[in-house]
Amino acid sequence: MKKCIGFKYVFQWITKIKQTLFIICCFFIFQSNFAQNIEMEVGVGIGNVVGEVHEKGKGELFLSVFKSYKFGELGLDLSTGGNFIPGNLSTMEENIEIVSPNDSKFWSISALYRCKIKKHFFIEPRLGFASLYSFVHTDNTRRINQSNFTAGFGIGARIERFVVSLRYQYYGETADFEGVRNTETIISNSEPFDAILLRVSFRFGLGNLFKKKESE
């Protein structure tokens, strides 16, 4: 039964990702000529929360779409992540379990501006929407969630098709929750959540895909 429920939520998550990607593609690629200056980046990030020692670390998977202009690049970034090392660091006090805000999982979609400052280097402010969530498995609630505005700033370098960047991201506040699991009380306190992540990605152009189609 638990496996079925797990597959259900995985399917729902994949469906949401596909819907978001479809919206992004429709927004950017409504004709082949427009796609000539559009590129995508796919990669991973690893880092940790800011201000505290978090033994599990944080990791993310992301996809970014960029449109080039004379003044720089505008883009949309879709990311999802959580603890880099599986597990959690909740604390127990008698029959009370306190959920660590640093264990929060996240997904976000942000608009960003990438401005080149030297030949290979760039800066990158961003603003968007984020969701912080945790699985608590109480008697009447499986998952708690808090929606927030998110903002970040990054600096990085691009060498041919490879991009490396270091980014600070503020994801907002974690969920404020209290529930019961059997005889235990589960508590999640609303606290700010921010992280620093080192990203590595591979970049490719969408214009080449249309050229191949046209040649065929």
Phi, psi and omega in degrees: 000316180297323179296319179298316179297319179298314179297326179298314181289325176297317179297317179297319180296315179297320179299317179297318179298315181296320178296318180295315179298323178297317179297317179299314181296319178296324181292319185266326191245073178260355171203154186294325180296323180294334184281351184299328181257019181254134178226157180239150173234134177233130183191193181230158176225149177218141181184216181200169177289161183265136171090348181222158175275119179236106189297335183279340183069176177231146178221160180209157168245142183212159175222130181234144177239130184236143172241126185273138174227172179296327184272000181140205180236136172254143183207170173240136183236127178243123182221154175215143183191186181182210179295134178291319175261123182303150180120182179217166182240039177297150179249148180245131174230103187057243180257025181243122175257123180256117181288130178286125177298334181289345178276357185303137170273162183209155164217151183209155171228126187226146168269140183220158176236120180255117183245122179286132179249339173211188187306310183250351190256152181211161170243158190209090171281153182209156180210139181186209184239139180224155175233125175255130183214158178217151176264120184249335176053048175278180184298329182233004180220127178270320185223140174251148188215144175224122178269141184213163163278146180233148179217148181203171178213134182227162173223140184199188181216147177237128175236107186056245184261005181251136183233133176234132180214156175241126188228137168261135180223127173261121185260356180102208184257144174284167184289144175259116190208148171216128181212182184234134173236108186056249180254004182261147173262129181253126183235133172235122180266144178283114181221152178294145181229119176219159186212157170245127186231135173264121184252143172229130184215163176247138186244140177212154183267145177277338180300326180296328179295319180290325178297319179296319180296316182295322180292331179285000000 
